[in-house]
Amino acid sequence: MSNELIKRIFSSAILLPLIIYLIIVGSLYFNIMLIICFIISFYEWNNFSKKKVLKIIGLFVLVISFFSIYKLRNDFNGEYIWVFFVLLICISTDLGGYIFGKTLKGPKITKISPNKTYSGVIGSYIFSYVLSINFCFLFKNYFLNNSYLEISIIIFLISTVSQIGDLSISFFKRLSNLKDTGNLIPGHGGLLDRIDGMIFSFPFFYLLILLKIFKP
């Protein structure tokens, strides 16, 4: 096991329980976490964005993203369930891509992110669907307003948006000749390296609710 992987596992084991706790508790503690994460994310984006227009776009995207997380946690029936739903899809998408990509390897998708492979994409969809649909069954009372087919399609769409978000941040990092957006989290890089897919996935899911495509 590489030192990088050990660092990644260790930092995840510390941060994940804390994040889960704050999401469940909600209230002021959750809002403070959001504010801190927003500030760190914009600081990292501001540091690696070379052009002013990219800095402005980044600020706009991050404001929309964190506002969506706040609304999902506080405004809908189900409380923290919807935040966990999107979070689980994004994390399992990353995990599936990493495991399948490292194990099966195969053709690369794009030069923008040289570690991305077609096998990783397949793994992303498989992991996100299996873990997320089981989450829906576990908390089925919250998903009764949506059919099995609707939920399956939404999981697929959010996983797709998460992967596009990952590639988008990779593109901007490549423009700036950077491997990571920072070094805040050992084994992971910067905060943006961990939440790149989530930045786009949370507003997307929030929009689906506003358009009544998904019914909480």
C-alpha positions, 0 to 999 in steps of 0.5 A: 500500500502506497504512502499516498493511499495510507494518507488518503485513508487516514484523512478520510477516516478523520474527516468523514465522521465529523462531516456526517455528524455536522450534516445530521446535527444541522443548525448553526454548526452545519452552517459554519461548516458550509461557510468555512468550506466555501471560503477555503474553496474560493481561496483555492479557486482564486489561487489557481485561476489565472484570469479574472473572468475565471475567478468571477465564474468560480465565485458564482459557481461556488455561491450557487453550489453552497446555497443549494446545499444549504437549501437542501439541508434546511428547506425540504422534508427529509432534513439531512437525507437529501444532502446524504443522497447526493453526497453518497452518489458523488463519493461512490462515483469517485470511488468506483472510478478509482477502483475500476480505473486502477484495477482494469485500466484500459483506454484513457478518456481525455488528455484533460484528466490522464487518469480517467479511463472508460473502465473508470466511468463504468465503475463510477456508474456501477458503484453509484447506482448500487450504493445509492439505490440501497440507500433509497431502500434503507430510507424508502419512506423519504422516496415514496413520491418517486418511482423506482425508474425515476430514482434510477435515472436521477442517480445516473444523471447526478453521477454523470454531472459529478463526473463532468464536474471532476473533468471541469476542475481537472481542465482548469487545473491543467490550464494552470499547470497544477496537479492539485488545487491545494494541499489541505487534505493529506492524500487528497490535495485541496478541498476542491479536489475532493468536492469538484463533482459535488460543486455541480451535483448539488445545484443540479439536484436542487434544480430537479426539486424546484422543477418538480422532476424529483419530489422530496 
